Amino acid sequence: MFIPHTPLERSEMLSAIGIDRLEELFQDIPDSFRFPKINLPPVLTEMEALKQIHKISKLNKSCNELKCFLGAGVYDHYIPAAIDQIIQKGEFFTAYTPYQPEISQGILQAIFEYQSLIAALMGMEVCNASHYDGATAAAESALAAYYYLNENRKEFIISKSVHPHYRATIKTYLSGLSDLNIIENDDPLANPNELSNFITKNTALIVLQYPDFLGRLFDLTNIIKSAHQSGALTSVIVNPMALGLLKTPAEFGADFIVGEGQPLGIPLSFGGPYLGLFTTRKELVRKISGRLVGQTVDNQGRRGYVLTLTAREQHIRREKATSNICTNQGLMALTAVIYLCLLGKEGLHQVAELCYQKAHYAANQISKLNMYSVNMQHPFFNEFFVKCPKPVSQINQQLLEKGIIGGYDLGIDYPYLRDHMLIALTEKNSRDDIDYLVKSLIEITND
Amino acid sequence: MTEPTCYELSSTGRRGMRFPDLDVPISPLENDFVRKHIDLPELSELDVVRHFTHLSRLNYSVDQGLYPLGSCTMKYNPRVNEAAARLNGFINTHPLQPSETVQGNLSLMYLLQEWLKEITGFDAFSLQPAAGAQGEFVGGLIIRAYHRANKDEQRNRILVPDSAHGTNPATTNMTGFNIVNIPSDKRGNLDINVLKENCNSHLAGLMLTNPNTLGLFEEHLAEVIEIVHKNGGLVYGDGANLNALLGILRPADIGIDIMHINLHKTFSTPHGGGGPGSGPVGVVESLKDFLPEPVVDIIEPGDNGKSPIYGLIRPKHSIGRVKSFHGHFGILVRAYMYISMLGAQGLRNVAEFAVLNANYLMVLLKKKYHLPYERTCMHEFVVEGCWRELPEIHALDISKRLIDYGFHPPTNYFPLIVKEALMIEPTETENLQTLKQFADAMLNIADEAHSNPELLKTAPHYAPIGRLDEVKAARELILCCHPTHQE
């Protein structure tokens, strides 16, 4: 399949090479290992393969059939139909990294615009061409901070209210370097200002999240100021959708603002591929990893775009590079820039406000239930947590029977928050859905 | 033609998308946190569609013609994969849904793990890594974890041949090892004497790209692996060039301990202008417990027609997580489809015809281009993009002139051990006529280099834009067109 050679053409090619049989091309491979027997299922045609995989997909229950109140880092937003039409244009879709700028201006300008719009959204000066996802973008900010501070500072403070997958990923990324110390506070409910107790002359970076994993919003001005006073940097993980409505941590003074770009038009797709947003200040640009597209002119003075500052990257700097990233999330970055262009200033604000209002309505309604207690102490965006009268896994099981995907069980990552559920809303949840969730929660606890 | 930026096309007050009105009572906004200003463009849907359609026309792609970028495996990717990856059950499932609602996804991942094990000979796979480079990173951390578990922490050196992939040295640094470069010998194999000299109590492992970036199969592979193993090291195989070995050699059979696979190259995902990729990692039995989390396993065996129940588990001594969630699932679906449609024989044909195409093209090109190594190549080969009598002509000039002939240039200046390298990988999906046309273009350019070198130096002549000033880009560093950030 997908191999165009006719028997005649094959013979012509073999004789041009001067051999009789295809097998002769493989004489360098040791006899005893050559041409192994491989057991795979019988071959399917396109028609059969699609039928079979359709059957597999039907074993899932999707957020289209169920009412979804699950977030915890990725969210079920509406995706404008035009996006998939555009990204499936073969000219974008089947190209690769724009190593040859003269025939890659399309993707180069699109990435340049992506950098521009994400930088505008974050309120930062520099955005790179993407990382794999929010978690790796956060980890790359830790590496950048370490190298920017000349490898002298060895301590990294990570707030316990940062997404557990992100905390785990940062630890893995730093595990290769020697003598680094990662400090986490114990209490996920702590105010971020308490982290200043951990700052020393050896602190390289403080990692915070906004809204945090529990959905809460804190003014980060003071903790960022404390970090800067000691010469440390700060990295804030954001939900980009929240920034359609809320202040960006750039206003608090953050050095890196990173995050998961999935809310910007990228499907849930069971965990990926997503998009790692990475922004920083201009001063740090030479220490960050990942590709950058810069504006320039051609030999006739016409505006054009190229990959720039490539001397930072692995293929040139080799073992002195700070990261090995090569393939990134080009198509997902294209998705995000199209999404932002389609929604524009007003549209993004509208979606963000819909998320905010629906979440606040849901929180208010649930807070009226005797058995549930909603955390309303802190401002939140589209996600909040609720103490439940019984284990979250049990509640979710019962909600599922009513066609609802319940919230995230915080007890999985925080034993301290056993029986706490993290509930997320988007513009896709209608008032009826929310009322149905509330009614179902009542029914479940009355059982 | 220059396409305006999205900001230049913007008109105040214009809208592209509308969303339903609010259907819940209004709660007050948190004044301390409300944003005052956001500078995004304002466009209609048609403005956006046209803008990106104009941009798309400035790009070269596989859909348009041969894209022989060495080590990138720019093959044709079946379109049905796209239909599969967009099925509602896949694309609309949340990664943290209860596992009983995503048994389809988990069973697909489990089967893909099993198929990859069968194709490569490894005993276990994690599908988590996001790309080849991240797979390498995982491999390095596994080597480290293995030596730590054996109380062998002094093993801090990784040997990397000079014909390895570009990412390998950076990976070595990220995983905390010291790198030792192993030069190539006259036949393009790694120099076995230098290898032996570096096999001591500090040896952690060898990172081997095989076939290497010269497109050559390591002729002493079994011996090389044996030397490393005897000296307590592990052998990491860079799987970026697996397209040459499908059904030809299972890397684990000959003793490779760990390997990442670039699903987006070998198992067909369109490269999307730079990604996304997917880089699952396979290991032998003794390294299984170190794999990154999660891996998919059977939690409850099925019986009598009842299917097993699948779940995500964390390997016992896992090196940890390298990203959020479970890997690039959408790409796993595409790989699953591809393997379903090819089967064992189809996969072997992929390697056979990829290697046939490369050797055929090499024979045609060697009439006028110097080959640094005269050997049968695998799926790719390297020629020198220069001639001794023409010192002013570089690989770059040949590449730019190729654009005029309607082809994407090969990989330039890699591997570093060949002067003015042009690394060419035609892949198995290209037909004989295309290969001939490409060879004709290359041979013409060789003639032009001698008769009219200026034609090469000023190329491309028929591209949407001329040669770009990269020095200016780096010096002025304009990275955003956002009005408030323009210098």
Interface residues (C-beta under 8 A of the other chain):
Chain A: M1 F2 I3 P4 H5 E9 R10 E12 M13 L14 A16 I17 G18 L22 L25 F26 Q27 D28 I29 P30 F33 R34 F35 P36 K37 I38 N39 L40 P41 P42 V43 L44 T45 E46 A49 L50 Q52 I53 H54 I56 S57 K58 L59 N60 K61 S62 C63 N64 L66 C68 L70 A72 G73 V74 D76 Y78 P80 A82 D84 Q85 I86 I87 Q88 K89 G90 E91 F92 F93 T94 A95 Y96 T97 P98 Y99 Q100 P101 E102 I103 S104 Q105 G106 I107 Q109 A110 I111 F112 E113 Q115 S116 L117 A119 A120 L121 E125 V126 C127 A129 S130 Y132 D133 G134 A135 T136 H163 H165 Y166 A168 T169 K171 T172 Y173 S175 G176 L177 S178 L217 D219 L243 G244 L245 L246 K247 T248 E260 P267 L268 S269 F270 G271 G272 P273 Y274 K282 V285 R291 L292 V293 G294 Q295 T296 V297 D298 N299 Q300 R302 R303 G304 Y305 V306 T308 L309 Q314 H315 R317 R318 E319 K320 A321 S323 N324 I325 C326 T327 N328 Q329 G330 L331 M332 L334 V337 I338 L340 C341 L342 L343 G344 K345 E346 G347 L348 H349 Q350 V351 E353 L354 Y356 Q357 K358 H360 Y361 N364 P379 N396 Q397 L400 I405 Y408 E427 S430 R431 I434
Chain B: T2 E3 T5 C6 Y7 S10 R14 R15 G16 M17 R18 F19 P20 L22 D23 V24 P25 I26 S27 L29 E30 D32 F33 V34 R35 I38 D39 L40 P41 E42 L43 E45 V48 V49 H51 F52 T53 L55 S56 R57 L58 N59 Y60 S61 V62 D63 Q64 Y67 L69 C72 M74 K75 Y76 N77 P78 V80 E82 A83 A84 A85 R86 L87 N88 G89 F90 I91 N92 T93 H94 P95 L96 Q97 P98 E100 T101 V102 Q103 G104 N105 S107 L108 W115 E118 I119 G121 A130 A131 G132 A133 Q134 E136 F137 G140 L141 R144 G166 T167 P169 A170 T171 T172 N173 M174 T175 G176 I179 L216 F217 E219 L221 A222 G247 I248 L249 R250 D253 I254 H264 P270 H271 G272 G273 G274 G275 P276 G277 S278 P292 I319 G320 R321 V322 K323 S324 F325 H326 G327 H328 F329 G330 I331 V333 Y336 M337 I339 S340 M341 L342 G343 A344 Q345 G346 L347 R348 N349 V350 E352 F353 V355 L356 N357 N359 Y360 V363 L364 R375 T376 S399 K400 I403 H408 P409 T411 N412 F414 E428 T429 E430 N431 L432 P460 A463 P464 I465 G466 R467 L468 D469 E470 K472 A473 A474 E476 L477 I478 L479 C480 C481 H482 T484 H485
